[in-house]
């Protein structure tokens, strides 16, 4: 059977051969997750994704969501799938079993999410938001809030969302105007309007718990005065039962380019003066609290984009093996046509897609691997070091990966030719759905600013240095492998130049030339991603060489040779361009800053 959505052999490689995830079972926390259990989890996720989620992708996209008088109806086919998803306890895979979680390693959950999001990520948006909202309750909630909300959210009885954005405060969250007035009973009355709220209203669940950012009357301006509140769609009684409707209403849903099966809502709070919420965490600490959810969400967004690219790649590969068009370029005149996978430019696009999807998978799973290491680490120092590397990787995992993923989805359309532009095949929907991943949860320009402005200097530069040292360690090992020495030296040159480029940008910032430095933030995110992508591919290549020396199965010979082809291609085709981009970044041309606004176009 052809591969669909995700390459199972590559998933197994990353889990077991690159990161040796089964070793986590030696720790009491993950004692139940040996290799057999991990493989069973991935197999069950794959089965649900291919048999249930994937068949609803096109129908749900065509049907879309319906708004009627404050109510949102999701595609009917989602109700059966949601029931199966909840029954499988897939919403809170990594969380505490006492609240309805499965307690599995984050890396294994990412493997499951690779399949789920590749099969139908508009459906998965409902579950991701519910889990993220639940995580805020688990992290910052009182015992009463946890007992009222958490298990029902983690088990899918109730849903969740995230209310940040406002009409006049998009990326500038500190400009929000939603207000919270304290009541005598310790609750708050909220008033305001929010937009672009995924799953803000839907008919999959009986109640929706909304984390809402608002400003308590008299709080400081900007982000320093923002607090976080829990606002349920239906008020919740002390015994956990649902009470009367709360004064939070969906006023409409957006007509969007993609993710048609996921409602993007406008929400009004307190239009009747009766929107009641409870403070979650500390007053005026809401922005910091919300980042717990946002960082998780940004990793999920990276997975969404990557999963679209992974599915698009496998669709294109399967199509290229079957679609016959034109004779081989070297064939005699009059020769019959051959499958388009025989044509050089198609092979170039396929190899580009293959290399990127493999590297993306390893980067994303590596973030999960680091999260697992934090959970079993014995010292605070080790935990801080792992967290620092995660923090540096998050803007890459969200920004760089979704940028490349969209490009790969475009290649996936191109390989299908004219058919890729039609709705007969899934390629065009994957491209449309993928686009939003570059925009929400902080645009990729904001991810670039985060990398340059916050993450380079994190822990006085230690986090970024720790990451570069890990890359250097892999390079030194690969230089001793004859078949990888050339690629290792190419990556070494790129790594050294990246360090110099980072230092140069830091120097420009130190000279208070903020605009000049941040004009290069986005290109810097790109070259950082290129270096880290090459790192993962080289790491994978070193394992492949070792496996090929050990007399693998015939089928695995082709797989490992494919891994070596990916690293050779990337180091020969992508890294040289990255080196040139670093020269341009270091020069830090100021034209984009200096050009007069009227010079873009006359009014």
C-alpha positions as CSV (number, residue, x, y, z in Angstrom):
1,X,0.0,0.0,0.0
2,X,1.3,3.5,-0.9
3,X,2.2,5.9,1.9
4,X,-0.4,8.5,2.7
5,X,-0.3,11.6,4.9
6,X,3.0,10.7,6.6
7,X,5.9,8.3,5.9
8,X,5.6,5.7,8.6
9,X,9.1,4.3,8.0
10,X,10.6,7.8,8.5
11,X,8.5,8.4,11.7
12,X,9.9,5.1,13.1
13,X,13.4,6.2,12.1
14,X,13.1,9.5,14.0
15,X,11.5,8.0,17.0
16,X,13.6,4.9,17.4
17,X,16.9,5.4,15.5
18,X,17.5,9.1,15.8
19,X,16.1,9.9,19.3
20,X,15.9,6.4,20.8
21,X,12.6,7.3,22.4
22,X,12.0,3.8,23.8
23,X,14.8,4.5,26.3
24,X,12.4,6.8,28.1
25,X,10.6,3.8,29.4
26,X,13.6,3.2,31.7
27,X,12.3,6.2,33.7
28,X,9.4,5.6,36.0
29,X,7.4,8.5,34.5
30,X,7.3,6.7,31.1
31,X,7.6,3.1,32.2
32,X,4.6,2.0,30.2
33,X,5.9,3.4,26.9
34,X,8.3,0.7,25.6
35,X,8.9,0.3,21.9
36,X,5.9,-2.0,21.5
37,X,3.6,0.5,23.1
38,X,5.0,3.4,21.2
39,X,4.5,1.6,17.9
40,X,1.0,0.6,18.9
41,X,0.1,4.3,19.6
42,X,1.5,5.4,16.2
43,X,-0.4,2.6,14.5
44,X,-3.7,3.5,16.1
45,X,-3.2,7.2,15.3
46,X,-2.4,6.3,11.7
47,X,-5.5,4.0,11.4
48,X,-7.8,6.7,12.8
49,X,-6.3,9.4,10.6
50,X,-6.5,7.4,7.3
51,X,-9.8,5.6,7.9
52,X,-11.8,8.4,9.5
53,X,-10.2,11.9,9.4
54,X,-8.8,11.9,5.8
55,X,-12.1,10.8,4.2
56,X,-13.8,13.9,5.7
57,X,-11.2,16.4,4.6
58,X,-12.8,17.3,1.2
59,X,-16.4,17.1,2.2
60,X,-15.9,19.2,5.3
61,X,-14.0,21.8,3.3
62,X,-16.9,22.0,0.7
63,X,-19.6,22.2,3.4
64,X,-17.8,24.6,5.7
65,X,-19.3,26.1,8.8
66,X,-22.7,27.8,9.1
67,X,-23.4,30.8,11.3
68,X,-27.0,31.4,12.3
69,X,-28.1,33.9,15.1
70,X,-25.1,33.4,17.3
71,X,-24.8,29.6,16.7
72,X,-22.1,27.9,14.6
73,X,-22.7,24.5,13.0
74,X,-19.6,22.6,11.9
75,X,-19.6,20.1,9.1
76,X,-21.9,17.2,10.0
77,X,-19.1,14.6,9.2
78,X,-17.0,16.0,12.1
79,X,-19.5,14.8,14.7
80,X,-18.7,11.1,14.2
81,X,-15.0,11.8,13.9
82,X,-15.0,13.8,17.1
83,X,-16.8,11.1,19.0
84,X,-14.1,8.6,17.9
85,X,-11.3,11.0,18.7
86,X,-12.7,11.6,22.2
87,X,-13.2,7.8,22.8
88,X,-9.5,7.3,21.9
89,X,-8.5,9.8,24.5
90,X,-6.4,11.7,21.9
91,X,-6.9,15.3,23.2
92,X,-4.6,15.2,26.2
93,X,-2.0,12.6,25.1
94,X,0.8,13.9,27.3
95,X,-1.1,15.0,30.3
96,X,-1.8,13.7,33.8
97,X,-4.1,10.6,33.8
98,X,-6.0,12.0,36.8
99,X,-7.3,14.7,34.6
100,X,-8.0,12.5,31.6
101,X,-4.6,12.5,30.0
102,X,-2.6,9.5,28.7
103,X,0.8,10.6,30.2
104,X,2.7,9.7,27.0
105,X,6.0,11.3,25.9
106,X,5.6,14.5,23.9
107,X,7.7,13.0,21.0
108,X,5.2,10.1,20.6
109,X,2.3,12.6,20.7
110,X,3.9,14.6,17.9
111,X,4.1,11.4,15.8
112,X,0.4,10.9,16.3
113,X,-0.3,14.5,15.5
114,X,1.8,14.2,12.3
115,X,-0.9,11.8,11.1
116,X,-3.9,13.6,12.5
117,X,-2.9,17.0,11.1
118,X,-1.9,15.7,7.8
119,X,-5.2,13.9,7.4
120,X,-7.4,16.8,8.5
121,X,-6.0,19.7,10.4
122,X,-9.1,21.9,10.2
123,X,-10.7,19.3,12.4
124,X,-7.7,19.2,14.7
125,X,-8.0,22.9,15.4
126,X,-11.0,22.2,17.6
127,X,-9.0,19.8,19.7
128,X,-5.8,21.9,19.9
129,X,-7.5,24.9,21.2
130,X,-9.4,22.9,23.8
131,X,-6.1,21.3,25.0
132,X,-4.3,24.6,25.1
133,X,-7.0,26.3,27.1
134,X,-7.0,23.3,29.5
135,X,-3.2,23.6,29.9
136,X,-3.7,27.2,31.2
137,X,-6.2,25.9,33.8
138,X,-3.8,23.1,34.8
139,X,-0.8,25.5,35.1
140,X,-2.4,28.6,36.7
141,X,-5.9,27.5,37.9
142,X,-7.0,27.3,41.5
143,X,-8.0,23.9,42.8
144,X,-11.6,24.9,42.4
145,X,-11.0,25.9,38.7
146,X,-9.2,22.6,38.0
147,X,-11.9,20.5,39.6
148,X,-14.6,22.4,37.6
149,X,-13.1,22.5,34.2
150,X,-9.9,20.5,33.6
151,X,-11.1,16.9,33.2
152,X,-14.0,17.8,31.1
153,X,-11.7,19.8,28.8
154,X,-9.1,17.2,28.5
155,X,-11.6,14.5,27.8
156,X,-13.5,16.5,25.1
157,X,-16.7,16.9,27.0
158,X,-16.1,20.7,26.9
159,X,-14.1,22.6,24.4
160,X,-11.9,25.6,24.6
161,X,-10.6,28.6,22.7
162,X,-8.2,31.5,23.1
163,X,-9.4,35.1,23.1
164,X,-6.6,37.5,22.4
165,X,-7.0,39.5,19.2
166,X,-9.2,42.6,19.0
167,X,-10.2,44.7,15.9
168,X,-7.8,47.5,16.8
169,X,-5.2,45.3,18.6
170,X,-4.0,42.6,16.3
171,X,-0.3,41.8,16.9
172,X,-0.1,44.7,19.4
173,X,-1.9,42.8,22.2
174,X,-1.0,45.5,24.7
175,X,-3.4,47.9,23.0
176,X,-6.4,45.7,23.8
177,X,-9.5,47.4,25.3
178,X,-11.5,44.6,26.8
179,X,-12.2,45.5,30.4
180,X,-12.8,43.5,33.6
181,X,-14.7,45.0,36.5
182,X,-14.4,43.2,39.9
183,X,-17.6,42.0,41.5
184,X,-18.2,41.6,45.2
185,X,-18.2,37.8,45.0
186,X,-14.7,37.6,43.6
187,X,-15.8,37.2,39.9
188,X,-15.4,39.8,37.2
189,X,-17.7,41.4,34.6
190,X,-16.1,41.6,31.2
191,X,-16.9,43.8,28.3
192,X,-15.3,43.9,24.9
193,X,-14.9,42.4,21.4
194,X,-12.5,39.8,20.1
195,X,-11.9,38.7,16.5
196,X,-10.2,35.8,14.7
197,X,-11.1,33.3,17.4
198,X,-10.7,29.7,16.2
199,X,-13.5,27.4,17.6
200,X,-14.9,30.3,19.5
201,X,-18.3,28.8,18.9
202,X,-19.2,25.3,17.6
203,X,-21.8,22.5,18.1
204,X,-19.2,19.7,18.8
205,X,-19.3,20.3,22.5
206,X,-21.9,21.3,25.1
207,X,-19.8,24.0,26.7
208,X,-16.8,26.1,25.6
209,X,-14.3,27.5,28.1
210,X,-12.7,30.7,26.9
211,X,-9.4,32.1,28.3
212,X,-9.8,35.8,27.8
213,X,-7.2,38.6,28.0
214,X,-8.6,41.8,29.5
215,X,-7.5,44.7,31.6
216,X,-8.8,45.2,35.1
217,X,-10.1,48.7,35.8
218,X,-7.1,50.8,36.9
219,X,-4.4,48.4,35.7
220,X,-1.3,49.8,33.9
221,X,-1.3,50.4,30.2
222,X,0.3,48.0,27.7
223,X,1.0,44.3,28.3
224,X,2.0,45.0,31.9
225,X,-1.6,45.6,32.8
226,X,-3.2,42.5,31.1
227,X,-4.9,39.8,33.1
228,X,-6.2,36.4,32.1
229,X,-9.8,35.3,32.8
230,X,-11.8,32.1,32.4
231,X,-15.2,32.8,30.7
232,X,-17.4,29.8,30.0
233,X,-20.1,29.8,27.3
234,X,-22.4,28.5,29.9
235,X,-21.8,29.3,33.6
236,X,-20.7,26.4,35.7
237,X,-22.3,25.7,39.0
238,X,-20.3,24.7,42.1
239,X,-21.2,21.1,41.6
240,X,-19.8,21.1,38.1
241,X,-23.1,21.2,36.3
242,X,-23.9,23.8,33.6
243,X,-25.9,26.8,34.5
244,X,-27.4,29.6,32.5
245,X,-25.8,31.0,29.3
246,X,-23.1,33.5,29.9
247,X,-23.1,36.8,28.1
248,X,-20.4,35.8,25.5
249,X,-21.8,35.6,22.0
250,X,-20.5,34.8,18.5
251,X,-21.5,37.7,16.2
252,X,-20.2,36.1,13.0
253,X,-17.6,33.9,11.3
254,X,-15.0,34.8,8.7
255,X,-15.1,33.8,5.0
256,X,-11.6,32.5,4.6
257,X,-9.1,31.3,1.9
258,X,-8.7,28.0,3.7
259,X,-9.5,25.9,6.8
260,X,-13.2,26.3,5.9
261,X,-14.2,23.5,8.3
262,X,-12.8,25.5,11.3
263,X,-14.9,28.4,12.4
264,X,-13.0,31.7,12.9
265,X,-15.3,33.7,15.1
266,X,-16.0,37.3,16.2
267,X,-17.0,37.3,19.8
268,X,-18.8,39.9,21.9
269,X,-18.4,39.9,25.6
270,X,-20.9,41.7,28.0
271,X,-23.1,43.3,25.4
272,X,-25.9,42.8,28.0
273,X,-23.7,43.6,30.9
274,X,-23.8,40.0,32.1
275,X,-20.5,38.4,31.0
276,X,-19.0,36.8,34.1
277,X,-15.5,35.4,34.4
278,X,-13.0,34.4,37.0
279,X,-9.4,35.5,37.3
280,X,-6.9,32.8,36.1
281,X,-3.5,33.1,37.7
282,X,-2.3,36.5,39.0
283,X,-3.6,39.9,38.1
284,X,-1.6,41.8,35.5
285,X,0.3,38.6,34.6
286,X,-2.0,37.5,31.9
287,X,0.4,38.0,29.0
288,X,3.1,35.8,30.6
289,X,0.4,33.2,31.5
290,X,-0.9,33.2,27.9
291,X,2.5,32.5,26.5
292,X,2.4,29.0,28.1
293,X,-0.5,28.3,25.7
294,X,1.0,30.3,22.8
295,X,4.3,28.5,22.8
296,X,2.5,25.2,22.7
297,X,0.3,26.5,20.0
298,X,3.3,27.7,17.9
299,X,4.7,24.2,18.0
300,X,1.4,22.9,16.9
301,X,1.2,25.4,14.1
302,X,4.6,24.2,12.9
303,X,3.2,20.7,12.9
304,X,0.1,21.9,11.0
305,X,2.2,23.4,8.2
306,X,4.6,20.5,8.1
307,X,1.8,18.0,8.0
308,X,0.3,19.7,5.0
309,X,3.7,19.6,3.3
310,X,4.1,15.9,4.3
311,X,0.7,15.0,2.8
312,X,1.3,17.1,-0.3
313,X,4.7,15.4,-0.9
314,X,3.4,11.9,-0.6
315,X,0.4,12.7,-2.9
316,X,2.9,14.2,-5.4
317,X,5.2,11.2,-5.2
318,X,2.4,8.7,-5.7
319,X,1.0,10.7,-8.6
320,X,4.5,11.1,-10.2
321,X,4.9,7.3,-10.2
322,X,1.7,6.8,-12.1
323,X,1.2,9.8,-14.4
324,X,2.7,9.0,-17.8
325,X,3.7,12.1,-19.8
326,X,6.4,12.3,-22.6
327,X,9.3,10.0,-23.3
328,X,12.5,10.1,-21.3
329,X,14.8,12.9,-22.4
330,X,17.5,10.5,-23.5
331,X,15.1,8.1,-25.2
332,X,15.1,7.7,-29.0
333,X,12.6,9.7,-31.0
334,X,9.2,8.1,-31.0
335,X,9.7,6.3,-27.7
336,X,6.6,5.8,-25.4
337,X,5.9,8.1,-22.5
338,X,7.2,7.4,-19.1
339,X,6.0,8.2,-15.6
340,X,6.8,11.8,-14.8
341,X,9.0,10.7,-11.9
342,X,11.6,9.9,-14.6
343,X,11.8,13.6,-15.7
344,X,14.7,15.6,-14.1
345,X,12.8,18.7,-13.0
346,X,10.1,16.6,-11.3
347,X,12.8,14.6,-9.6
348,X,14.3,17.8,-8.4
349,X,11.1,19.0,-6.9
350,X,10.4,15.6,-5.3
351,X,13.8,15.4,-3.8
352,X,13.5,19.0,-2.5
353,X,10.2,18.0,-0.9
354,X,11.6,14.8,0.5
355,X,14.6,16.5,2.1
356,X,12.6,19.3,3.7
357,X,9.9,17.1,5.1
358,X,12.5,14.7,6.6
359,X,14.3,17.6,8.2
360,X,11.1,19.3,9.4
361,X,10.0,16.1,11.1
362,X,13.2,15.7,12.9
363,X,13.2,19.4,14.1
364,X,9.7,19.2,15.4
365,X,10.1,15.8,17.1
366,X,13.4,17.1,18.6
367,X,11.4,19.9,20.4
368,X,9.2,17.1,21.8
369,X,12.3,15.1,22.7
370,X,13.7,18.1,24.7
371,X,10.3,18.5,26.5
372,X,10.5,14.8,27.5
373,X,14.1,15.3,28.8
374,X,12.8,18.2,30.9
375,X,10.2,16.0,32.5
376,X,12.8,13.3,33.5
377,X,15.8,15.7,34.3
378,X,16.9,15.5,37.9
379,X,18.6,18.9,38.1
380,X,17.2,22.4,37.6
381,X,20.3,23.3,35.6
382,X,19.6,20.5,33.1
383,X,16.0,21.6,32.9
384,X,16.9,25.2,32.3
385,X,19.4,24.2,29.5
386,X,16.8,22.1,27.7
387,X,14.2,24.8,28.0
388,X,16.6,27.4,26.6
389,X,17.2,25.3,23.5
390,X,13.4,24.8,23.1
391,X,12.9,28.6,23.4
392,X,15.4,29.2,20.6
393,X,13.8,26.5,18.4
394,X,10.2,27.6,18.8
395,X,10.4,30.6,16.2
396,X,12.2,28.2,13.8
397,X,9.6,25.4,14.4
398,X,6.8,27.8,13.8
399,X,8.2,30.4,11.4
400,X,10.8,28.7,9.2
401,X,8.9,25.4,9.0
402,X,5.6,27.0,7.9
403,X,7.4,29.1,5.3
404,X,9.0,26.2,3.8
405,X,5.9,24.1,4.1
406,X,3.9,26.5,2.1
407,X,6.5,26.4,-0.6
408,X,6.4,22.6,-0.6
409,X,2.6,22.6,-0.9
410,X,3.1,24.9,-4.0
411,X,5.5,22.4,-5.4
412,X,2.9,19.7,-4.7
413,X,0.4,21.5,-6.9
414,X,3.1,22.0,-9.6
415,X,3.9,18.3,-9.9
416,X,0.3,17.6,-10.5
417,X,0.3,20.2,-13.3
418,X,-3.1,21.5,-14.3
419,X,-4.8,18.8,-12.2
420,X,-3.2,20.2,-9.1
421,X,-5.0,23.5,-9.7
422,X,-8.4,21.7,-9.6
423,X,-10.4,20.5,-6.7
424,X,-10.4,17.0,-8.0
425,X,-7.2,16.4,-6.1
426,X,-6.3,17.5,-2.5
427,X,-3.2,19.5,-3.5
428,X,-5.0,22.9,-3.8
429,X,-6.7,22.5,-0.4
430,X,-3.5,21.6,1.3
431,X,-2.0,24.8,-0.2
432,X,-4.9,26.9,0.9
433,X,-5.1,25.4,4.4
434,X,-1.3,25.7,4.8
435,X,-1.2,29.5,4.2
436,X,-2.7,30.5,7.5
437,X,0.1,28.7,9.4
438,X,2.4,31.5,8.3
439,X,0.1,34.1,9.8
440,X,-1.7,33.1,13.0
441,X,-0.1,32.5,16.5
442,X,2.3,35.4,15.6
443,X,3.1,36.1,12.0
444,X,6.4,34.7,10.8
445,X,7.8,38.2,10.7
446,X,7.0,38.3,14.5
447,X,8.7,34.9,14.9
448,X,11.8,36.4,13.2
449,X,11.7,39.4,15.6
450,X,11.4,37.0,18.5
451,X,14.5,35.1,17.4
452,X,16.6,38.2,16.9
453,X,15.3,40.4,19.7
454,X,14.8,37.8,22.5
455,X,16.2,34.4,21.7
456,X,19.7,35.3,20.7
457,X,20.3,37.0,24.0
458,X,18.3,34.5,26.1
459,X,20.2,33.5,29.3
460,X,23.0,36.0,28.2
461,X,23.4,34.1,24.9
462,X,23.8,30.7,26.5
463,X,20.7,29.1,24.9
464,X,21.8,30.0,21.4
465,X,25.4,28.9,22.1
466,X,24.2,25.6,23.5
467,X,22.3,24.9,20.3
468,X,25.2,25.8,18.1
469,X,27.4,23.5,20.2
470,X,25.0,20.6,19.6
471,X,25.3,21.3,15.8
472,X,29.1,21.4,16.0
473,X,29.1,18.1,17.9
474,X,27.2,16.4,15.0
475,X,29.6,18.0,12.5
476,X,32.7,16.7,14.2
477,X,31.3,13.2,14.3
478,X,30.2,13.3,10.6
479,X,33.6,14.6,9.5
480,X,35.1,11.3,10.5
481,X,32.6,9.5,8.1
482,X,34.1,9.4,4.6
483,X,30.7,9.5,2.8
484,X,29.6,12.5,4.8
485,X,32.8,14.5,5.2
486,X,32.1,16.9,2.4
487,X,28.6,17.7,3.7
488,X,30.0,18.1,7.2
489,X,32.5,20.6,6.1
490,X,29.8,22.6,4.2
491,X,27.6,22.7,7.2
492,X,30.6,23.7,9.4
493,X,31.3,26.7,7.2
494,X,27.6,27.6,7.3
495,X,27.5,27.2,11.1
496,X,30.6,29.4,11.7
497,X,29.1,32.0,9.4
498,X,25.8,31.9,11.2
499,X,27.6,32.6,14.5
500,X,29.4,35.6,12.9
501,X,26.1,36.8,11.3
502,X,24.3,36.7,14.7
503,X,27.2,38.6,16.3
504,X,27.1,41.2,13.6
505,X,23.3,41.8,14.0
506,X,23.9,41.9,17.8
507,X,26.5,44.6,17.2
508,X,24.1,46.6,15.1
509,X,21.4,46.4,17.8
510,X,24.1,47.4,20.4
511,X,24.7,50.6,18.3
512,X,21.0,51.4,18.8
513,X,20.3,50.9,15.0
514,X,17.2,48.9,15.9
515,X,15.4,49.4,12.6
516,X,18.4,48.5,10.5
517,X,18.9,45.2,12.5
518,X,15.3,44.2,12.5
519,X,15.1,44.7,8.7
520,X,17.3,41.6,8.6
521,X,15.4,39.6,11.2
522,X,13.3,37.6,8.7
523,X,16.3,36.7,6.4
524,X,18.2,35.7,9.6
525,X,15.3,33.4,10.6
526,X,15.6,31.8,7.2
527,X,19.4,31.1,7.3
528,X,19.1,29.9,10.9
529,X,16.5,27.4,9.8
530,X,18.6,26.3,6.8
531,X,21.5,25.5,9.2
532,X,19.4,23.6,11.6
533,X,17.7,21.7,8.8
534,X,21.1,20.7,7.5
535,X,22.1,19.7,11.0
536,X,19.1,17.3,11.3
537,X,19.8,15.9,7.9
538,X,23.5,15.3,8.6
539,X,22.6,13.7,12.0
540,X,20.2,11.4,10.1
541,X,22.8,10.7,7.5
542,X,25.4,9.5,10.1
543,X,22.8,7.0,11.4
544,X,22.1,5.8,7.9
545,X,25.8,5.2,7.2
546,X,26.0,3.1,10.4
547,X,22.9,1.1,9.5
548,X,24.0,0.4,6.0
549,X,27.3,-1.0,7.4
550,X,25.2,-3.5,9.4
551,X,23.6,-5.5,6.6
552,X,20.1,-4.1,6.7
553,X,17.0,-5.5,5.0
554,X,16.8,-4.9,1.3
555,X,13.9,-2.5,1.8
556,X,15.9,-0.5,4.4
557,X,18.8,-0.2,2.0
558,X,16.7,2.0,-0.3
559,X,15.4,4.0,2.7
560,X,18.9,4.7,4.2
561,X,20.3,5.6,0.8
562,X,17.4,8.0,0.5
563,X,18.4,9.7,3.7
564,X,21.9,10.1,2.3
565,X,20.5,11.6,-0.9
566,X,18.6,14.2,1.2
567,X,21.6,15.4,3.1
568,X,23.7,15.6,-0.1
569,X,21.0,17.5,-2.0
570,X,20.4,20.0,0.8
571,X,24.1,20.7,1.4
572,X,24.7,21.1,-2.3
573,X,21.6,23.1,-3.2
574,X,20.4,25.0,-0.2
575,X,23.4,25.8,2.1
576,X,25.4,27.6,-0.6
577,X,22.5,30.0,-1.1
578,X,22.2,30.4,2.7
579,X,25.9,31.4,2.8
580,X,25.2,34.1,0.2
581,X,22.2,35.3,2.2
582,X,24.4,35.7,5.3
583,X,26.7,38.1,3.4
584,X,23.6,40.2,2.6
585,X,22.3,40.1,6.2
586,X,25.7,41.1,7.6
587,X,25.9,44.1,5.2
588,X,22.5,45.1,6.6
589,X,21.4,47.3,3.7
590,X,19.2,50.1,4.8
591,X,17.2,50.7,1.6
592,X,14.0,49.2,3.0
593,X,14.2,51.7,5.9
594,X,15.4,54.7,3.9
595,X,12.9,54.6,1.1
596,X,10.3,57.3,1.4
597,X,6.8,56.1,1.9
598,X,5.6,58.0,-1.2
599,X,8.2,56.2,-3.3
600,X,6.5,52.9,-2.9
601,X,3.7,54.3,-5.1
602,X,2.4,57.8,-5.6
603,X,-1.0,58.5,-4.0
